[in-house]
Amino acid sequence: MFSTKLFSVLGHLSEGSALLSRAAHRAAVLREPGKPLTLEVIKKVEKLKNDEVRVKVHYCSLNSTDVKIISGKHKELKVPLPFIPGHEFSGEIVEIGKDNPHFFNRGDRVVVMNDLQDPNGGLVTEAVVKNRDVWTVPQSVPLREMAVLPYGHGTALLTFALHCNLKENDLILITAGPAGMGLAAIDLAVSVYKAKVIAICDTESSSDLVRSKGAHKAVCMMKNNYTKLYKSIQDALGDKKAKVAYDAVGKGLLHLLADFVEPEKGKLISVDPFYNAQTFPKEVPQFERPKRKGKEDKPDESAEGRAKLLQNVQHFDLYEYPDLDTYRQMISDTIEMRSEGMIAGHISKVFPLAKIQQAIEFVQQKQCTGKVLIDVQCTDPEEDCAEKKHSTKEDDAAAKKKSKD
C-alpha cells in the first residue's frame, strides 16, 4: 500500500550546518532511482492523524530490499518520490495520535516495521507512522538489536508456526543472502524449533557464520555455478529429502531446490520480497543434474513430484499478511523470544546516517554477513558515533546482562 504523504524539502545539509530547529529533521532522501541518496533537511509533520505515532528514530536497518529500491533496477517497484528508505527501525515515542489501541506512552522504547514502499521510512531523525506498525520493546532488549529483528524473524515465525508446522529434527533447506532474511530463518529454525538446517550461502564468510549459528551443514554457491551447487546439496543431503525449502534469495533457486524436497508432503516457500508468481515459472537457473550410476537410461521418476511442488510455491510477506492480529502477534512473539534469549539479531556493521552511501556500497559489494544498521541520530560524518552515541542506559544494561548470560 502506497502512502501519499510526501515531505517538503527545505535544503541540503552541508558540513558545519547549524543545529536543526524543532520544525525540521534530517533524512536520507531518494530523489532519483539509481542515484546516491542525499542528506537533506525536511519539514516536520506538524499534526498527527488519529492513528499515527511520532517516533524519534535511533536505529534503522538497511536491508538489501532497501538497497535494491535505491538502485532502481527493479522497475516493478515504482516508489513515490521523494522517498525515504528504511522499513525496520527502532526508537522512542515522542507523540501519540488520539487513537491509542495499543496503550502507548510518550517515552516508550519501540520498534517499527513500515511498508517496504512507504516513502516515510526510517532513515530520518523523526518518523511519523501508523500505530498498527509499532510495538513496545522491553528494557532488556537493546534498541539497536531490535531494529534488525522484526521482518526476518517475524516472517520466518509466520511460516514455520502457521504454514509448515516445523518440528524438532525436521530437515529444512534455507537460502541465505546478504539481507539477513535467511540468517534470521536459520536462527529461528535452529534455536527455537531445533530443526536440522542445510544452509545455502553465496560467500564463504556467510557459510562460516551460519555454521556458528547452528546450521547442520552449509553449502556455498560460488560465481552462480548452479550445477556445482546442485551436486553440493546432493552430497549434503545424501539420500534424505527436506521437509521445507525456504528461499530468501530468489534467482529461481526454488526450481533447483525442488529436487531435494519431499514430493508428497514437502513445501517450497519463498520470502523473497521480489517474488513474482507470473514470472517465476520462467526463472529456471541453468544447471545440469548429475547422473547417478546405473540410472543414465531411466526416465526421471521425480519429475512429476518436482512439478507439483513448483506449482504450489507459497510466498509470504509478513507486512502484507491479510490478518492484522496475526501480523501483530508475530512481531510480539519475536520480541518476547528475544527478551527470553531464545533468538538473537546479527549486526554485521553499524554506520552513521552521515555515511549512508558507504553503507549502501557495503551491502552491494556483499561485504555484510547479517544486517547493516544505521545510527540515525549520528549525522556528523567525522564522528565515529555509530558504536558509542545514543546507547541508552537500558541498552547498556541489556548488553551487560547478555554478556553475563
C-alpha positions in Angstrom: 0.0 0.0 0.0 1.5 3.3 -1.1 1.4 6.4 1.2 0.7 9.7 -0.5 2.2 11.9 2.3 5.4 13.4 1.0 7.9 15.7 2.6 8.7 19.3 1.6 12.5 19.6 1.3 14.0 22.8 2.8 17.5 22.4 1.6 20.6 20.2 1.5 22.9 19.6 4.5 26.4 20.8 4.4 29.3 20.3 6.9 29.1 22.8 9.7 25.3 23.1 9.4 23.6 24.7 12.4 21.5 22.5 14.7 18.1 21.7 13.3 15.2 23.6 14.7 12.3 21.7 16.2 10.4 22.3 12.9 12.8 20.2 10.8 14.6 16.9 10.7 17.4 15.3 8.8 16.8 12.5 6.4 18.4 10.4 3.7 16.3 11.0 0.6 16.0 9.2 -2.7 15.2 11.7 -5.5 16.1 9.6 -8.5 16.4 5.8 -8.5 20.0 4.7 -9.3 21.4 8.0 -7.9 23.0 8.4 -4.4 20.8 9.3 -1.5 21.0 13.0 -0.4 21.1 14.1 3.2 18.5 16.8 3.5 16.6 18.9 6.0 12.9 18.1 5.8 9.8 19.7 7.3 8.3 18.3 10.4 4.8 16.8 10.1 3.1 19.3 12.4 -0.2 17.5 13.2 -0.6 13.8 13.7 -3.6 11.9 12.3 -5.6 10.0 14.9 -4.0 6.6 14.1 -0.4 8.0 13.9 2.6 7.9 16.3 5.7 10.2 16.2 8.9 8.3 16.8 12.4 9.6 17.4 14.4 7.2 15.4 17.6 5.8 16.9 18.5 2.9 14.6 17.3 1.8 11.1 18.1 -1.4 9.4 19.4 -1.1 5.9 18.1 -4.2 4.1 19.1 -5.4 0.7 15.5 -4.7 -0.3 16.0 -1.0 0.5 19.2 -1.1 -1.5 17.5 -2.7 -4.5 14.9 0.1 -4.5 17.6 2.7 -4.3 19.4 1.2 -7.2 16.3 1.5 -9.4 17.0 -1.9 -11.0 13.6 -3.3 -10.0 11.2 -1.3 -12.2 8.2 -3.1 -10.8 8.7 -1.2 -7.6 7.6 2.2 -8.6 8.1 4.0 -5.3 6.8 7.6 -4.9 9.4 10.3 -4.9 10.9 11.9 -2.9 11.4 8.6 -1.0 12.9 8.0 2.4 14.0 4.3 2.6 14.1 2.1 5.7 11.2 -0.2 6.7 12.6 -1.5 10.0 13.7 0.9 12.8 13.7 1.5 16.5 13.5 4.5 18.7 11.2 6.2 21.3 7.8 7.6 21.1 7.5 11.4 21.4 3.9 11.9 20.4 0.7 9.8 20.1 -2.4 10.4 18.0 -5.9 10.5 19.5 -6.5 6.8 18.8 -4.3 4.6 21.0 -5.4 1.0 20.9 -2.1 -0.4 22.0 -1.8 1.9 25.0 1.5 3.6 24.1 3.1 6.2 26.3 5.4 9.0 25.5 9.0 7.8 26.0 8.2 4.2 25.3 11.0 2.3 23.6 9.6 0.9 20.3 10.3 -1.0 17.1 8.6 -0.1 13.9 8.0 -2.1 10.7 6.9 0.0 7.8 5.7 -0.9 4.3 8.7 -1.5 2.1 7.3 1.0 -0.5 6.1 3.7 2.0 8.0 6.9 1.3 8.2 7.7 5.0 10.9 5.2 6.0 13.2 5.1 9.0 16.3 7.0 7.6 15.1 10.2 9.2 15.7 11.6 12.7 12.0 11.6 13.4 9.3 9.5 11.7 5.5 9.5 11.7 4.0 6.0 11.4 0.7 4.2 11.8 0.1 2.8 15.3 -0.6 -0.7 13.8 3.1 -0.9 12.8 4.6 0.0 16.3 5.5 -2.4 19.2 6.9 -1.6 22.6 10.3 -3.0 23.4 11.2 -4.2 26.9 14.1 -2.7 28.7 16.1 -5.9 28.5 16.4 -5.7 24.7 18.8 -3.2 23.1 17.1 -0.9 20.6 20.0 -1.4 18.2 19.4 -5.1 18.0 15.6 -4.8 17.9 15.9 -2.8 14.7 17.1 -5.9 12.8 14.7 -8.5 14.1 11.0 -7.9 13.1 11.0 -8.5 9.3 13.3 -11.6 9.1 12.4 -13.3 12.3 8.7 -12.4 12.1 8.4 -13.7 8.6 10.1 -16.9 9.5 7.9 -17.4 12.6 4.8 -16.8 10.5 6.0 -19.5 8.0 7.3 -22.1 10.5 4.5 -21.8 13.0 1.4 -21.4 10.8 2.2 -22.8 7.3 4.7 -25.7 7.5 4.4 -27.0 11.1 8.2 -27.2 11.5 9.2 -29.6 14.3 12.3 -30.9 16.1 14.8 -32.7 13.8 12.9 -31.8 10.6 15.3 -31.2 7.7 15.0 -27.8 6.1 16.9 -26.1 3.3 17.3 -22.3 3.8 18.9 -20.0 1.3 20.8 -17.1 2.9 21.9 -14.0 1.0 23.3 -10.7 2.3 20.0 -9.3 3.6 19.7 -11.3 6.8 16.3 -12.8 6.0 17.8 -16.3 5.5 20.1 -15.8 8.6 17.0 -15.0 10.7 15.2 -18.1 9.5 18.3 -20.2 10.3 18.4 -18.7 13.8 14.8 -19.4 14.5 14.8 -22.9 12.9 17.8 -24.0 15.0 17.3 -22.1 18.3 13.6 -22.4 18.7 12.4 -25.3 16.6 15.5 -27.5 16.9 15.3 -28.4 13.2 18.3 -29.6 11.1 19.2 -26.8 8.7 21.1 -27.1 5.4 22.1 -23.6 4.7 22.9 -22.4 1.1 25.1 -19.2 1.1 26.7 -17.1 -1.5 30.0 -16.4 0.3 32.5 -18.4 2.4 32.2 -15.9 5.2 28.4 -16.4 5.2 28.9 -20.1 5.4 31.2 -19.8 8.4 28.6 -17.6 10.1 25.6 -19.9 9.6 27.7 -22.8 10.9 28.4 -20.8 14.0 24.6 -20.1 14.3 24.0 -23.9 14.4 23.3 -24.9 10.8 23.7 -28.7 10.4 25.6 -28.2 7.2 26.4 -25.2 4.9 26.8 -25.2 1.1 28.4 -22.3 -0.7 27.3 -21.2 -4.2 30.3 -19.6 -5.9 30.0 -17.5 -9.1 26.4 -18.6 -9.8 27.7 -22.2 -10.6 24.3 -23.9 -10.3 25.5 -27.3 -11.5 28.1 -27.4 -8.8 25.6 -26.1 -6.2 23.2 -28.9 -7.2 25.9 -31.5 -6.6 27.0 -29.9 -3.3 23.4 -30.0 -2.0 23.1 -33.6 -3.2 26.2 -34.5 -1.2 25.0 -32.7 1.9 21.6 -34.5 1.9 22.7 -37.9 0.7 19.5 -40.0 0.2 17.4 -37.8 2.5 14.7 -35.3 1.5 13.9 -32.0 3.2 10.5 -31.1 4.6 10.8 -27.5 3.5 12.9 -25.3 1.2 12.8 -21.7 2.5 14.1 -19.3 -0.1 15.1 -15.7 0.9 17.2 -15.1 -2.2 15.2 -15.6 -5.3 17.1 -16.1 -8.6 14.9 -19.1 -9.4 16.6 -21.2 -6.7 13.4 -23.0 -5.8 13.5 -24.7 -9.2 16.8 -26.3 -8.2 15.8 -27.0 -4.6 12.6 -28.8 -5.6 14.6 -31.9 -6.3 15.6 -32.1 -2.7 12.2 -31.7 -1.0 9.7 -34.5 -0.1 7.5 -34.6 -3.2 4.2 -35.5 -1.4 4.3 -33.6 1.9 7.1 -31.1 1.4 6.8 -27.4 0.7 8.5 -24.8 -1.3 8.4 -21.4 0.3 9.5 -18.0 -0.9 10.0 -15.0 1.3 11.9 -13.0 -1.4 10.1 -9.6 -1.5 10.6 -9.5 -5.2 8.9 -12.9 -5.9 6.5 -12.8 -8.8 4.2 -15.7 -9.3 3.7 -14.9 -13.0 7.4 -14.7 -13.9 8.6 -17.5 -11.6 7.9 -20.4 -13.9 10.4 -19.0 -16.4 13.1 -18.2 -13.9 14.9 -21.5 -14.2 18.6 -21.3 -13.4 20.8 -23.1 -15.9 22.2 -26.3 -14.4 22.7 -30.0 -15.2 21.5 -32.7 -12.9 24.4 -35.0 -12.2 23.7 -38.5 -13.4 23.7 -41.4 -11.0 25.4 -44.7 -11.8 23.0 -47.2 -13.3 20.3 -44.6 -13.9 21.5 -42.9 -17.0 18.9 -44.5 -19.3 15.9 -44.5 -16.8 13.3 -41.8 -17.0 13.3 -39.0 -14.4 10.9 -40.5 -11.9 10.9 -37.4 -9.7 9.8 -35.0 -12.4 6.1 -35.3 -11.5 6.7 -34.6 -7.8 9.0 -31.7 -8.7 6.4 -30.2 -11.0 3.7 -30.5 -8.3 5.9 -28.7 -5.8 6.8 -25.9 -8.2 3.1 -25.4 -9.0 2.3 -24.9 -5.3 5.1 -22.5 -4.2 3.8 -20.4 -1.3 5.0 -16.8 -0.9 4.8 -14.9 2.3 5.4 -11.2 3.2 4.6 -10.5 6.8 3.7 -6.9 6.3 1.2 -7.8 3.6 -0.3 -10.7 5.6 -4.1 -10.2 5.4 -4.9 -10.8 9.1 -3.8 -7.8 11.2 -4.0 -9.7 14.5 -1.6 -12.4 13.2 0.7 -9.8 11.8 1.0 -8.0 15.1 1.3 -11.3 17.1 4.3 -12.5 15.0 6.3 -9.4 15.9 5.1 -9.5 19.6 6.3 -13.1 19.8 9.6 -12.2 18.1 10.1 -9.5 20.7 9.3 -12.0 23.5 11.6 -14.6 22.2 14.5 -12.1 22.1 13.6 -10.9 25.6 13.9 -14.5 26.8 17.2 -15.0 24.9 15.9 -17.6 22.5 16.9 -15.7 19.4 19.4 -13.0 18.5 19.9 -10.5 15.8 23.2 -10.4 14.0 24.6 -7.0 13.1 27.3 -7.0 10.5 28.3 -3.3 10.8 26.9 0.0 12.1 27.2 3.2 10.0 26.2 6.8 11.0 23.5 8.4 8.9 26.1 10.7 7.5 27.8 7.7 5.8 24.7 6.2 4.3 26.3 5.9 0.9 29.2 3.9 2.3 26.6 1.6 4.0 24.8 1.1 0.7 28.0 0.1 -1.1 28.9 -2.2 1.8 25.6 -4.1 1.1 26.0 -4.0 -2.7 29.6 -5.4 -2.5 28.3 -8.3 -0.3 30.7 -7.4 2.5 28.0 -7.9 5.1 27.0 -11.0 6.9 23.7 -10.3 8.5 22.1 -6.9 8.9 23.7 -3.5 8.3 22.5 -0.9 10.8 22.3 2.9 10.5 22.7 5.1 13.6 20.2 7.7 12.5 20.9 10.3 15.2 24.6 10.3 14.3 24.7 12.9 11.4 28.4 14.0 11.7 30.5 12.3 9.1 33.7 13.0 11.0 32.5 11.5 14.3 32.8 7.7 15.0 29.5 7.6 16.9 27.9 4.5 15.4 29.2 2.4 18.2 29.0 5.0 21.0 26.3 7.5 20.7 22.6 7.1 21.6 23.1 3.9 23.5 20.6 4.3 26.3 21.3 3.2 29.9 18.8 0.4 29.3 20.7 -0.7 26.2 23.9 -0.7 28.1 22.4 -2.7 30.9 20.9 -5.2 28.4 24.2 -5.7 26.7 25.9 -6.4 30.1 23.2 -8.9 31.0 23.5 -10.6 27.7 27.3 -10.9 28.1 26.8 -12.5 31.5 24.3 -15.0 30.2 
